[in-house]
């Protein structure tokens, strides 16, 4: 009896939340997937699966007659399945990876083409032919001046390229391309040398996506071409860096990724057009199920648009959601619910479990969950309910609802954006009020009409109008993105803080009783931890070539004055600053030569001296030993002599090969974050190699 009474409050709560319990199935599956990525060793993965199965056994012990027992049983099985699923997927996609840089000449078939306007080049995915010393799939960048005219998927090329292994994260918390490349089965990346010879062209001129993208770029003004191509094909490589940065800063970057907004617009337009055309016939309107037929037309349009745009994860997720909505409409069920979103997430995670750790998956699902959770609230339902009122009042109420939705979305997306990108646009809610209707009801319909009318040579006026509409969209993006205080910056967020933020947000959004508000506590705790994280004092990339050192005024100085923009942007993002990096030569307390730099900074009443090399020339051994002995930290992209003994840290090539990039915070005590973890057994850390890799083919 006592056992029963102790579970009574929990049972009453779960009974009240019975309709919400299925929503936690993809969350538990995702928890197992996340655990596999976070935990480093095989023993810890097995322990996670065993612990999850133990949770299921606890559910069995409680009994299947109680909701608590069933919930624990299902949760444990989902967690174990998530960990096992992504582990199996990682082993299944295993492909050879080159171990070190190499120069190779080879023939290859083009599998994918992406224009990179900002770099005046094109990125191609290649499948080498009769090249056993190369991985089966690789990616190279070709300068536009060297690329064959009209390069398209299906072409066969002969080229010579410098290839390198997929790059891991250069700094803690940075983008780890090695993980992405592993699941895409990319064994190398690199840059092609001229000349690049086309051996044969694709018989149909490339894929439909390539042809539409090429035609769009040729038909519209250059400034708007990148946005136009992204909207119809999902290829963002044609967007200039200036415009892409403005879209990110203004919170409008989601418009460039073909996802929910675009699929909804395409499916809705197809349904409306089909329904209106068929309804013109009284016989069809009376005897045929026009709504069902229109839903079918919408489904075909959604699937076609997904395939056309490259079938990226956000697009697939949106297409699945759209198909579920259409299915609901066909059987007379409510169209858009959190259960539908949970079903879409479950399908994506079952087929692409690696998508969980990507910002695209997290941002897209978080946005939809925020919108639906807000609009399912009784007060919001009452506010948005249809009523008799004037046009101006209706427009104002709709604008207010859109603004509230934007605020809810920004609140839920901010932790994700700050965790992955260290920045978040603060004016996105306002900018989206104007940008979403403009994109949905003006830009996209005009672009579709232009493409259709080009079949009969009448698309030019619509391309002109599309260009003007996109110019207005870019004006909104640049205005919102360049306004003072438009971007919130954060130098870094720990996984613990991010986990608390995500857990709190999910708890608030997925439950319905008053206990949901307990989620505010972990959310607030995570936010407090995130914003309490001090800015890094020293950042060192994994190759030891670049470092950023924070001065007394909070600005950062760079070791190598000629470092490329990519390096400068990476270090600025990791530091959480929006301005450029100065040169270490100009930092107060720094003394630099062509070969070395020595800098002294003060933190919390203590002086720290950093010594770094910045050339390939070796200093006299005695002078180097003396400089090392006077330094707290010695940094180099080569092996320093054993006699070089700094007071605290020696970050040379052998050390950095074990730790990866380093973030140091000086204080009492000082702290060090590393990129690589000791004993990490994930397959991309020590991937399968190619026989004879030491020789170029």
C-alpha positions in Angstrom: 0.0 0.0 0.0 2.8 2.4 0.8 4.4 1.7 -2.5 1.2 2.6 -4.3 0.7 5.8 -2.3 4.2 7.0 -3.1 3.5 6.8 -6.8 0.0 8.3 -6.6 1.1 12.0 -7.2 3.3 11.0 -10.1 0.5 8.8 -11.6 -1.9 11.7 -11.4 0.5 14.1 -13.0 1.3 11.6 -15.8 -2.4 10.9 -16.3 -3.0 14.7 -16.8 -0.1 14.7 -19.3 -1.0 11.5 -21.1 -1.4 13.2 -24.4 2.1 14.8 -24.1 4.0 11.6 -23.2 4.6 10.4 -26.8 6.3 13.8 -27.5 9.3 12.6 -25.4 10.0 9.6 -27.5 12.2 11.4 -30.0 13.8 13.4 -27.1 14.9 10.2 -25.4 16.1 8.8 -28.7 18.1 12.0 -29.2 19.4 11.7 -25.7 21.0 8.4 -26.5 22.4 9.8 -29.8 23.9 12.8 -28.0 25.4 10.5 -25.3 27.3 8.6 -28.0 28.8 11.8 -29.4 29.6 13.3 -25.9 31.1 10.1 -24.3 34.6 9.3 -25.6 35.1 5.6 -25.3 33.5 2.4 -26.3 33.2 1.3 -22.7 31.3 4.4 -21.9 28.9 3.8 -24.8 28.3 0.3 -23.6 27.7 1.6 -20.1 25.2 4.1 -21.4 23.3 1.4 -23.2 23.4 -0.8 -20.1 22.2 2.1 -17.9 19.3 2.8 -20.2 18.3 -0.9 -20.2 18.5 -0.8 -16.5 16.1 2.1 -16.6 13.7 0.0 -18.7 14.0 -2.8 -16.1 13.1 -0.3 -13.4 10.0 0.4 -15.4 9.2 -3.3 -15.7 9.6 -3.5 -11.9 7.2 -0.7 -11.3 4.7 -2.4 -13.5 3.1 -1.9 -16.9 -0.2 -1.0 -15.2 1.3 2.3 -14.1 2.1 5.1 -16.5 5.4 5.7 -14.7 6.4 2.2 -15.4 5.6 2.4 -19.1 7.3 5.7 -19.3 10.5 4.4 -17.8 10.4 1.3 -20.0 10.0 3.2 -23.2 12.5 6.0 -22.2 15.2 3.5 -21.4 14.7 1.5 -24.7 14.7 4.8 -26.7 17.9 6.0 -25.1 19.6 2.6 -25.6 18.4 2.5 -29.2 19.6 6.0 -29.9 23.1 5.2 -28.8 23.2 1.9 -30.6 21.7 3.4 -33.8 24.2 6.2 -34.2 27.1 3.9 -33.3 26.0 1.4 -35.9 25.5 4.2 -38.5 29.0 5.5 -37.8 30.5 2.1 -38.4 28.3 1.4 -41.5 29.4 4.6 -43.4 33.1 4.0 -42.7 35.3 4.9 -45.7 39.0 5.3 -46.2 40.5 8.7 -45.3 44.0 10.0 -46.4 46.3 10.4 -43.4 48.4 13.4 -44.5 48.6 16.0 -47.3 49.4 14.8 -50.7 49.4 15.9 -54.4 47.6 13.6 -56.8 46.7 13.5 -60.5 43.5 11.5 -61.3 40.3 11.2 -63.3 37.0 11.6 -61.5 33.3 11.9 -62.0 31.5 15.0 -60.7 28.9 14.1 -58.1 27.9 17.6 -57.0 28.7 21.2 -57.9 28.4 24.3 -55.7 29.2 27.8 -56.8 31.2 29.9 -54.2 30.7 33.4 -55.4 32.6 35.0 -52.4 35.7 32.9 -53.3 35.3 33.2 -57.1 35.5 29.4 -57.3 33.4 26.3 -57.5 33.3 23.4 -55.0 32.9 19.9 -56.5 32.4 16.5 -54.9 34.3 13.9 -57.0 34.4 10.1 -57.3 37.9 9.1 -58.5 38.1 6.5 -61.2 40.6 3.6 -61.1 42.5 5.3 -58.3 43.0 2.8 -55.5 45.3 5.1 -53.6 42.6 7.7 -53.3 39.4 7.6 -51.2 36.2 6.7 -53.1 34.8 10.2 -52.5 36.5 13.6 -52.0 35.8 17.3 -52.4 38.0 19.9 -54.1 37.7 23.6 -54.9 38.4 24.8 -58.4 39.0 28.5 -59.3 36.3 29.7 -61.7 39.1 30.7 -64.1 40.3 27.1 -64.2 36.9 25.3 -64.2 35.5 24.1 -67.4 32.6 26.2 -68.7 29.2 24.9 -67.6 30.7 22.4 -65.1 27.9 20.1 -64.0 27.1 16.9 -62.2 27.9 13.9 -64.4 31.0 15.5 -66.0 34.2 13.5 -66.1 37.4 15.5 -65.2 41.1 15.0 -65.3 42.9 17.1 -62.7 45.7 17.5 -60.3 45.0 18.6 -56.8 46.5 19.1 -53.4 44.5 16.9 -50.9 44.4 17.0 -47.2 42.5 15.0 -44.6 39.1 16.5 -43.4 39.9 19.2 -40.9 38.9 18.7 -37.3 37.9 21.6 -35.1 40.7 24.2 -34.8 39.5 25.4 -31.4 37.4 24.0 -28.6 33.7 24.4 -29.5 34.5 25.1 -33.1 33.0 23.5 -36.2 34.3 20.0 -36.6 34.3 19.2 -40.3 35.9 15.8 -39.7 32.6 14.6 -38.2 30.5 15.9 -41.1 32.9 14.5 -43.6 32.8 11.1 -41.9 29.1 10.7 -42.3 29.2 12.1 -45.8 32.0 9.5 -46.6 34.4 12.2 -47.7 38.0 11.0 -47.5 39.8 14.1 -48.5 39.4 17.8 -49.4 41.6 20.1 -51.3 42.3 22.5 -54.1 42.8 21.8 -57.8 45.6 23.2 -59.9 45.2 24.4 -63.5 44.6 23.1 -66.0 41.4 21.1 -65.2 40.4 19.1 -68.3 36.9 17.9 -69.0 37.1 14.4 -70.5 33.3 14.1 -71.1 30.3 16.2 -70.4 27.0 15.0 -68.7 24.7 13.9 -71.5 21.8 16.1 -70.2 23.9 19.1 -69.2 23.8 18.1 -65.5 21.1 17.7 -63.0 17.9 19.7 -63.2 19.0 21.5 -60.0 22.2 22.6 -61.7 20.5 23.7 -64.8 17.9 25.8 -62.9 20.6 27.3 -60.8 22.7 28.2 -63.8 19.6 29.7 -65.6 18.6 31.7 -62.6 22.1 33.2 -62.3 22.0 34.2 -66.0 18.5 35.7 -65.8 18.6 38.0 -62.8 20.8 40.9 -61.6 24.1 39.7 -60.0 23.3 41.3 -56.6 20.1 39.3 -56.3 21.2 36.1 -58.1 22.6 34.4 -55.0 19.4 34.8 -53.0 17.3 33.7 -56.0 19.3 30.5 -56.5 19.2 29.7 -52.8 15.4 30.1 -52.7 14.7 27.7 -55.5 17.5 25.2 -55.3 18.8 25.5 -51.7 22.4 26.2 -53.0 23.7 29.1 -50.8 27.2 29.2 -52.4 26.1 31.9 -54.8 25.2 34.3 -52.0 27.9 36.9 -51.5 29.7 37.0 -48.1 28.4 40.5 -47.4 24.8 39.5 -48.0 25.1 36.2 -46.1 26.6 38.0 -43.1 23.7 40.5 -43.2 21.1 37.7 -43.3 22.8 36.0 -40.3 23.1 39.2 -38.3 19.4 40.1 -38.9 18.1 36.7 -38.1 16.9 36.0 -41.6 19.5 33.3 -42.6 16.7 30.7 -42.3 15.2 32.1 -45.5 18.2 30.9 -47.4 17.9 27.3 -46.3 15.0 25.5 -48.1 13.0 24.3 -45.1 9.5 24.8 -43.5 8.7 28.2 -45.0 9.6 27.2 -48.5 8.0 23.8 -48.5 4.8 25.2 -46.9 4.6 28.0 -49.6 5.2 25.5 -52.4 2.7 22.9 -51.1 0.1 25.6 -50.2 0.4 27.2 -53.7 0.0 23.8 -55.4 -3.0 22.9 -53.3 -4.7 26.3 -53.8 -4.1 26.3 -57.6 -5.3 22.7 -58.0 -8.4 23.3 -55.9 -9.3 26.5 -57.8 -8.8 25.0 -61.2 -10.8 21.8 -60.5 -13.6 23.8 -58.8 -14.2 25.6 -62.0 -16.1 22.5 -63.1 -19.4 22.1 -61.2 -19.4 18.4 -62.0 -16.0 17.9 -60.5 -16.8 20.1 -57.5 -19.9 18.1 -56.7 -18.7 14.6 -57.4 -14.9 14.5 -56.8 -13.0 14.8 -53.4 -11.2 18.0 -54.5 -9.6 18.5 -51.1 -8.0 15.0 -51.3 -6.9 15.6 -54.9 -5.4 19.0 -53.9 -3.6 17.4 -51.0 -2.1 14.8 -53.4 -0.9 17.6 -55.7 0.6 19.3 -52.7 2.4 16.2 -51.7 3.9 15.6 -55.2 5.0 19.3 -55.2 6.6 19.0 -51.8 8.5 15.8 -52.7 9.6 17.3 -56.1 10.8 20.5 -54.4 12.7 18.5 -51.8 14.5 16.5 -54.5 15.2 19.6 -56.6 16.7 21.5 -53.7 19.2 18.8 -52.9 17.3 16.9 -50.2 19.1 18.4 -47.2 18.1 17.5 -43.7 16.0 20.6 -43.1 14.2 20.1 -46.4 13.5 16.4 -45.7 12.3 17.3 -42.2 9.9 19.9 -43.7 8.7 17.6 -46.4 8.0 14.9 -43.9 6.0 17.4 -41.8 4.1 18.6 -44.8 3.2 15.1 -45.8 2.0 14.4 -42.3 -0.1 17.6 -42.4 -1.6 16.6 -45.7 -2.4 13.1 -44.4 -4.1 14.7 -41.4 -6.2 16.9 -43.6 -7.1 13.9 -45.8 -8.5 12.0 -42.8 -10.0 15.1 -41.1 -7.5 15.5 -38.2 -6.0 18.7 -36.9 -3.3 19.7 -39.3 -0.4 21.0 -37.2 0.4 19.6 -33.7 3.4 18.8 -31.6 2.8 15.1 -32.3 3.3 15.8 -36.0 6.6 17.5 -35.2 7.7 14.7 -32.9 6.9 12.2 -35.7 9.0 14.2 -38.1 11.9 14.3 -35.7 11.6 10.6 -35.0 11.8 9.8 -38.7 14.8 12.0 -39.3 16.7 10.6 -36.3 16.0 7.0 -37.3 17.5 7.5 -40.7 20.0 10.3 -40.1 20.9 10.2 -36.3 24.0 12.3 -37.0 21.8 15.2 -37.8 21.0 15.7 -34.1 24.3 17.5 -33.4 24.0 19.9 -36.3 22.7 23.4 -35.9 20.3 23.0 -38.8 18.3 20.2 -37.2 18.3 21.9 -33.8 17.3 25.3 -35.2 14.6 24.0 -37.5 12.9 21.8 -34.9 13.2 24.3 -32.1 11.6 27.0 -34.2 8.6 24.8 -35.1 8.2 23.6 -31.5 8.3 27.2 -30.2 5.6 28.3 -32.7 3.2 25.4 -32.1 3.7 25.4 -28.3 2.9 29.1 -28.2 -0.2 28.8 -30.5 -1.5 25.8 -28.6 -1.7 27.9 -25.4 -5.4 28.8 -24.7 -4.7 32.5 -24.4 -2.9 32.5 -27.7 -5.7 30.5 -29.3 -8.2 33.1 -28.1 -6.1 35.9 -29.4 -5.7 34.5 -32.9 -9.2 33.1 -33.2 -11.2 34.4 -36.2 -13.7 37.1 -35.4 -15.8 39.9 -37.0 -13.5 42.9 -37.2 -12.2 45.5 -39.6 -9.4 44.9 -42.0 -7.0 47.2 -40.1 -7.7 45.5 -36.8 -7.2 42.1 -38.3 -3.9 43.1 -39.9 -2.7 44.5 -36.6 -3.7 41.4 -34.7 -2.0 39.2 -37.2 1.1 41.3 -37.0 1.1 41.1 -33.2 0.7 37.3 -33.4 3.6 37.2 -35.8 5.7 39.3 -33.5 4.9 37.2 -30.5 5.8 34.1 -32.5 9.0 35.7 -33.6 9.9 36.5 -30.0 9.2 32.9 -28.9 11.3 31.5 -31.7 14.2 33.9 -31.0 14.1 33.0 -27.3 14.3 29.3 -28.0 16.8 29.7 -30.9 19.2 32.1 -29.1 20.9 29.4 -27.0 21.4 27.2 -30.1 22.9 30.0 -32.2 25.1 31.2 -29.3 26.4 27.6 -28.7 27.2 26.9 -32.4 28.0 30.3 -33.8 28.8 32.4 -30.7 26.4 35.1 -32.0 22.7 35.8 -32.3 20.7 38.5 -34.1 18.5 40.4 -31.7 16.2 42.0 -34.2 15.2 38.9 -36.0 11.6 38.9 -34.6 11.0 42.4 -36.1 12.8 41.7 -39.3 10.9 38.5 -39.9 7.6 40.4 -39.7 8.4 42.0 -43.0 10.8 39.5 -44.5 8.6 36.4 -44.2 5.5 37.8 -46.0 7.8 39.4 -48.6 9.6 36.1 -49.3 6.5 33.9 -49.2 4.0 36.0 -51.1 6.1 38.1 -53.4 9.7 36.8 -54.1 8.9 33.1 -54.4 5.8 33.4 -56.6 7.5 35.9 -58.9 10.5 33.6 -59.2 8.3 30.6 -60.0 6.3 32.6 -62.6 9.6 33.8 -64.2 10.9 30.2 -64.5 7.6 28.9 -65.9 7.2 31.8 -68.4 10.8 31.4 -69.6 9.5 28.2 -71.2 7.8 30.4 -73.7 10.3 33.3 -73.6 8.2 35.7 -71.5 9.9 35.5 -68.1 12.1 38.7 -68.4 9.6 41.1 -66.7 9.1 38.7 -63.8 12.9 38.3 -63.3 13.1 42.1 -63.1 10.4 42.2 -60.5 12.0 39.3 -58.6 15.3 41.3 -58.5 13.6 44.3 -57.1 11.8 42.3 -54.4 15.1 40.6 -53.4 16.7 44.0 -53.3 14.1 45.0 -50.8 14.7 41.8 -48.8 18.4 42.6 -48.7 17.7 46.1 -47.6 15.7 44.8 -44.6 18.6 42.4 -43.8 21.3 45.0 -44.0 19.3 47.6 -42.1 18.4 45.2 -39.2 21.9 43.6 -39.2 23.8 46.9 -39.1 21.8 48.6 -36.5 23.8 49.2 -33.3 23.3 46.4 -30.8 21.8 44.1 -33.5 24.0 41.1 -32.5 24.5 39.4 -29.2 28.0 37.8 -28.8 29.2 35.1 -26.5 32.8 33.8 -26.4 31.8 30.2 -25.5 29.2 28.0 -23.9 29.9 24.8 -22.1 28.0 21.7 -23.0 26.6 21.6 -19.4 25.1 25.1 -19.8 23.7 24.2 -23.3 22.2 21.0 -21.9 20.5 22.9 -19.1 19.1 25.4 -21.6 17.8 22.7 -24.0 16.3 20.6 -21.1 14.5 23.6 -19.7 13.2 24.7 -23.0 11.9 21.3 -23.8 10.3 20.9 -20.4 8.4 24.2 -20.8 7.3 23.5 -24.4 6.3 19.8 -24.2 4.3 19.6 -21.0 0.9 21.3 -20.5 0.2 21.4 -16.7 1.6 24.0 -14.3 4.6 21.7 -13.6 5.9 22.8 -17.0 7.1 26.0 -15.5 9.7 24.1 -13.5 11.7 24.1 -16.7 12.4 27.8 -16.2 14.8 26.8 -13.4 17.3 24.8 -15.5 16.9 27.3 -18.4 17.8 30.2 -16.1 20.7 28.1 -14.6 22.0 27.4 -18.0 21.7 31.0 -19.1 23.5 32.1 -15.9 26.4 29.6 -16.5 26.6 30.7 -20.2 26.9 34.4 -19.5 29.2 33.9 -16.5 31.8 32.2 -18.7 34.7 34.6 -18.9 36.2 35.6 -22.3 39.3 33.5 -23.3 42.7 35.2 -22.8 44.6 33.0 -25.3 43.4 31.0 -28.3 45.8 28.7 -30.1 44.8 26.8 -33.2 45.5 23.1 -33.5 48.3 23.5 -36.0 50.1 26.0 -33.7 50.4 28.6 -36.5 47.9 31.1 -35.2 47.0 32.5 -31.8 44.8 35.3 -30.5 45.8 37.1 -27.3 43.5 39.3 -25.4 44.8 42.7 -24.4 44.0 44.8 -21.4 41.2 46.7 -23.3 39.5 43.4 -24.3 40.6 43.5 -27.9 42.5 40.6 -29.5 45.8 40.5 -31.3 46.9 38.0 -33.9 50.3 36.4 -34.2 50.7 36.5 -38.0 49.8 39.8 -39.6 49.2 38.1 -43.0 46.7 35.6 -41.7 43.8 35.0 -44.0 40.3 36.3 -43.4 39.1 32.7 -42.6 41.5 32.5 -39.7 40.7 36.0 -38.4 36.9 35.3 -38.5 37.4 31.9 -36.8 39.4 33.5 -33.9 37.0 36.4 -33.6 34.0 34.1 -33.4 35.7 31.9 -30.8 36.6 35.1 -28.8 33.0 36.4 -29.1 33.9 39.7 -30.7 32.5 41.5 -33.7 35.5 43.6 -34.6 38.7 42.7 -36.4 41.9 41.4 -34.7 44.9 43.7 -34.4 48.5 42.5 -34.9 50.5 41.2 -32.0 53.3 43.5 -33.0 51.1 46.5 -31.9 49.9 45.0 -28.6 51.3 46.9 -25.5 53.8 44.7 -23.8 54.7 42.7 -27.0 58.0 42.5 -28.7 58.1 40.8 -32.1 60.7 40.0 -34.8 60.3 38.2 -38.1 60.8 34.9 -36.3 59.4 35.2 -32.8 57.0 37.2 -30.6 57.2 37.7 -26.9 54.2 39.3 -25.1 53.5 40.0 -21.4 50.0 40.6 -20.1 48.6 41.1 -16.6 45.6 39.3 -15.2 44.4 39.4 -11.6 47.6 40.9 -10.3 49.9 38.4 -12.1 52.0 38.8 -15.2 51.9 36.1 -17.9 54.6 35.9 -20.6 53.8 34.2 -23.9 56.5 33.2 -26.4 55.5 32.2 -30.0 57.4 31.3 -33.1 56.1 32.6 -36.5 58.6 31.5 -39.1 60.3 28.3 -40.2 63.8 29.6 -39.2 65.4 28.1 -36.1 66.7 30.4 -33.4 70.1 29.8 -31.8 69.5 27.0 -29.2 70.9 29.0 -26.3 68.8 32.0 -27.1 65.7 29.8 -27.5 66.3 28.0 -24.2 66.7 31.3 -22.4 63.5 32.7 -24.0 61.6 29.5 -23.0 62.8 29.7 -19.4 61.5 33.3 -19.1 58.1 32.4 -20.6 55.1 30.9 -19.0 53.8 29.5 -22.3 55.8 28.6 -25.4 53.9 28.1 -28.6 55.1 26.8 -32.0 53.9 25.1 -35.1 57.0 22.9 -35.1 58.7 20.7 -32.5 60.5 22.8 -29.9 63.8 21.4 -28.5 63.6 19.3 -25.4 65.7 21.9 -23.6 63.0 24.5 -24.1 61.2 24.4 -20.8 58.6 27.1 -20.2 57.3 27.7 -16.7 53.8 26.3 -17.4 52.8 25.1 -20.9 54.7 24.0 -23.9 52.4 24.0 -26.9 54.5 22.7 -29.8 53.6 20.4 -32.7 53.8 17.1 -30.7 51.7 18.5 -27.8 49.1 20.2 -30.1 48.8 17.0 -32.2 47.5 15.3 -28.9 45.4 18.2 -27.6 44.2 20.0 -30.7 43.4 23.7 -30.4 43.7 25.3 -27.0 41.7 27.9 -25.1 43.4 29.4 -22.0 41.8 31.6 -19.4 44.3 33.3 -17.0 43.1 33.7 -13.5 43.3 32.1 -10.1 43.4 29.3 -11.0 44.1 29.4 -14.7 42.1 27.0 -16.9 42.8 25.2 -20.2 40.3 23.7 -22.6 41.5 21.3 -25.3 39.8 20.2 -28.5 40.8 16.5 -28.5 40.0 14.3 -25.6 42.4 11.5 -24.4 41.2 8.1 -25.5 38.5 9.4 -27.9 37.4 6.3 -29.8 35.0 7.9 -32.3 35.9 6.6 -35.8 36.8 9.9 -37.4 39.6 10.3 -34.8 41.6 7.4 -36.2 39.9 6.6 -39.5 40.8 3.7 -41.8 43.7 4.5 -44.1 44.5 3.8 -47.7 47.2 1.3 -48.6 50.2 3.0 -50.1 49.2 6.4 -49.1 52.8 7.6 -48.8 53.0 7.6 -52.6 51.1 9.9 -54.9 49.1 8.1 -57.7 
